[in-house]
Amino acid sequence: MVGNSLYWSLCSIGWEVAAILQFDLDTQHLAVIHLPCLGKCSRNGSRTFRAVPVDGGELGVLELFDANLQLWKRKIDRDGVVSWVLEKTIGLEELLYIDKRKMGPMMLGYCEDNNVVFI
């Protein structure tokens, strides 16, 4: 939940881009937010993402791709044009032991109260 909306990750093989489903609790409307910043959904599940609140209650996206965790932030200019800006990249190989012969890291959850990502 970010602001007054609930968000779910949408990623289906064959989709051109990843997306988020938004349900606005005030207006009771559904919307799909495309995420061209993330590219195509992966076939092997190596790319996962979830909507998260960022500075000031704005919408952000955490993306786990290979061994990198990236934080994207949605920017809306004064004309209402939406863009996504890469705020931060964390190389997980520098923090965790990752055996590339086995399954890579997975994003298991996010705790917004403490800004903690469970990998």
TORKOL-4160 file (C-alpha; in steps of 0.2 Angstrom, whole numbers, padded with zeros to 4 digits, m for minus):
119
<pt num="1" X="0000" Y="0000" Z="0000"/>
<pt num="2" X="0006" Y="0017" Z="m0005"/>
<pt num="3" X="m0004" Y="0032" Z="m0001"/>
<pt num="4" X="m0022" Y="0027" Z="m0003"/>
<pt num="5" X="m0019" Y="0014" Z="m0016"/>
<pt num="6" X="m0015" Y="m0005" Z="m0016"/>
<pt num="7" X="m0002" Y="m0011" Z="m0028"/>
<pt num="8" X="0002" Y="m0028" Z="m0036"/>
<pt num="9" X="0016" Y="m0033" Z="m0047"/>
<pt num="10" X="0011" Y="m0039" Z="m0064"/>
<pt num="11" X="0023" Y="m0049" Z="m0075"/>
<pt num="12" X="0018" Y="m0062" Z="m0088"/>
<pt num="13" X="0030" Y="m0070" Z="m0100"/>
<pt num="14" X="0027" Y="m0062" Z="m0117"/>
<pt num="15" X="0022" Y="m0045" Z="m0110"/>
<pt num="16" X="0032" Y="m0031" Z="m0118"/>
<pt num="17" X="0035" Y="m0023" Z="m0101"/>
<pt num="18" X="0032" Y="m0026" Z="m0082"/>
<pt num="19" X="0018" Y="m0017" Z="m0074"/>
<pt num="20" X="0009" Y="m0014" Z="m0058"/>
<pt num="21" X="m0010" Y="m0015" Z="m0055"/>
<pt num="22" X="m0016" Y="m0001" Z="m0044"/>
<pt num="23" X="m0032" Y="0000" Z="m0035"/>
<pt num="24" X="m0037" Y="0017" Z="m0028"/>
<pt num="25" X="m0047" Y="0015" Z="m0012"/>
<pt num="26" X="m0055" Y="0032" Z="m0013"/>
<pt num="27" X="m0061" Y="0031" Z="m0031"/>
<pt num="28" X="m0063" Y="0012" Z="m0031"/>
<pt num="29" X="m0054" Y="0012" Z="m0049"/>
<pt num="30" X="m0041" Y="0000" Z="m0056"/>
<pt num="31" X="m0027" Y="0006" Z="m0066"/>
<pt num="32" X="m0012" Y="m0003" Z="m0074"/>
<pt num="33" X="0005" Y="0006" Z="m0073"/>
<pt num="34" X="0018" Y="0001" Z="m0086"/>
<pt num="35" X="0036" Y="0000" Z="m0080"/>
<pt num="36" X="0046" Y="0003" Z="m0095"/>
<pt num="37" X="0061" Y="0006" Z="m0084"/>
<pt num="38" X="0061" Y="m0013" Z="m0080"/>
<pt num="39" X="0061" Y="m0020" Z="m0097"/>
<pt num="40" X="0053" Y="m0036" Z="m0102"/>
<pt num="41" X="0048" Y="m0049" Z="m0089"/>
<pt num="42" X="0060" Y="m0064" Z="m0088"/>
<pt num="43" X="0056" Y="m0082" Z="m0092"/>
<pt num="44" X="0067" Y="m0089" Z="m0078"/>
<pt num="45" X="0060" Y="m0078" Z="m0064"/>
<pt num="46" X="0077" Y="m0069" Z="m0062"/>
<pt num="47" X="0068" Y="m0052" Z="m0062"/>
<pt num="48" X="0056" Y="m0048" Z="m0048"/>
<pt num="49" X="0049" Y="m0032" Z="m0042"/>
<pt num="50" X="0037" Y="m0024" Z="m0030"/>
<pt num="51" X="0029" Y="m0007" Z="m0027"/>
<pt num="52" X="0036" Y="0002" Z="m0012"/>
<pt num="53" X="0033" Y="0019" Z="m0004"/>
<pt num="54" X="0048" Y="0031" Z="m0006"/>
<pt num="55" X="0052" Y="0048" Z="0000"/>
<pt num="56" X="0036" Y="0058" Z="0005"/>
<pt num="57" X="0024" Y="0043" Z="0002"/>
<pt num="58" X="0028" Y="0043" Z="m0017"/>
<pt num="59" X="0027" Y="0027" Z="m0027"/>
<pt num="60" X="0043" Y="0018" Z="m0030"/>
<pt num="61" X="0048" Y="0000" Z="m0037"/>
<pt num="62" X="0061" Y="m0011" Z="m0030"/>
<pt num="63" X="0068" Y="m0023" Z="m0043"/>
<pt num="64" X="0079" Y="m0038" Z="m0040"/>
<pt num="65" X="0088" Y="m0042" Z="m0056"/>
<pt num="66" X="0102" Y="m0055" Z="m0056"/>
<pt num="67" X="0112" Y="m0049" Z="m0041"/>
<pt num="68" X="0107" Y="m0031" Z="m0041"/>
<pt num="69" X="0094" Y="m0023" Z="m0031"/>
<pt num="70" X="0088" Y="m0007" Z="m0039"/>
<pt num="71" X="0076" Y="0007" Z="m0032"/>
<pt num="72" X="0066" Y="0016" Z="m0045"/>
<pt num="73" X="0056" Y="0032" Z="m0041"/>
<pt num="74" X="0041" Y="0038" Z="m0051"/>
<pt num="75" X="0042" Y="0057" Z="m0056"/>
<pt num="76" X="0028" Y="0067" Z="m0062"/>
<pt num="77" X="0032" Y="0083" Z="m0070"/>
<pt num="78" X="0021" Y="0099" Z="m0069"/>
<pt num="79" X="0013" Y="0094" Z="m0086"/>
<pt num="80" X="0008" Y="0077" Z="m0078"/>
<pt num="81" X="0021" Y="0067" Z="m0088"/>
<pt num="82" X="0027" Y="0052" Z="m0079"/>
<pt num="83" X="0045" Y="0045" Z="m0079"/>
<pt num="84" X="0055" Y="0033" Z="m0069"/>
<pt num="85" X="0071" Y="0038" Z="m0062"/>
<pt num="86" X="0084" Y="0025" Z="m0055"/>
<pt num="87" X="0088" Y="0031" Z="m0037"/>
<pt num="88" X="0100" Y="0018" Z="m0031"/>
<pt num="89" X="0108" Y="0002" Z="m0036"/>
<pt num="90" X="0115" Y="m0011" Z="m0023"/>
<pt num="91" X="0126" Y="m0025" Z="m0029"/>
<pt num="92" X="0121" Y="m0040" Z="m0018"/>
<pt num="93" X="0137" Y="m0049" Z="m0022"/>
<pt num="94" X="0147" Y="m0037" Z="m0012"/>
<pt num="95" X="0135" Y="m0040" Z="0003"/>
<pt num="96" X="0130" Y="m0058" Z="0002"/>
<pt num="97" X="0139" Y="m0075" Z="m0003"/>
<pt num="98" X="0130" Y="m0079" Z="m0020"/>
<pt num="99" X="0134" Y="m0096" Z="m0028"/>
<pt num="100" X="0130" Y="m0094" Z="m0046"/>
<pt num="101" X="0129" Y="m0112" Z="m0049"/>
<pt num="102" X="0114" Y="m0113" Z="m0038"/>
<pt num="103" X="0098" Y="m0103" Z="m0038"/>
<pt num="104" X="0101" Y="m0084" Z="m0037"/>
<pt num="105" X="0094" Y="m0072" Z="m0024"/>
<pt num="106" X="0076" Y="m0070" Z="m0022"/>
<pt num="107" X="0066" Y="m0055" Z="m0015"/>
<pt num="108" X="0055" Y="m0063" Z="m0001"/>
<pt num="109" X="0047" Y="m0048" Z="0006"/>
<pt num="110" X="0048" Y="m0030" Z="0011"/>
<pt num="111" X="0044" Y="m0022" Z="0028"/>
<pt num="112" X="0039" Y="m0004" Z="0025"/>
<pt num="113" X="0039" Y="0001" Z="0044"/>
<pt num="114" X="0058" Y="m0002" Z="0044"/>
<pt num="115" X="0063" Y="0000" Z="0026"/>
<pt num="116" X="0069" Y="m0018" Z="0026"/>
<pt num="117" X="0070" Y="m0030" Z="0011"/>
<pt num="118" X="0071" Y="m0048" Z="0014"/>
<pt num="119" X="0082" Y="m0057" Z="0001"/>
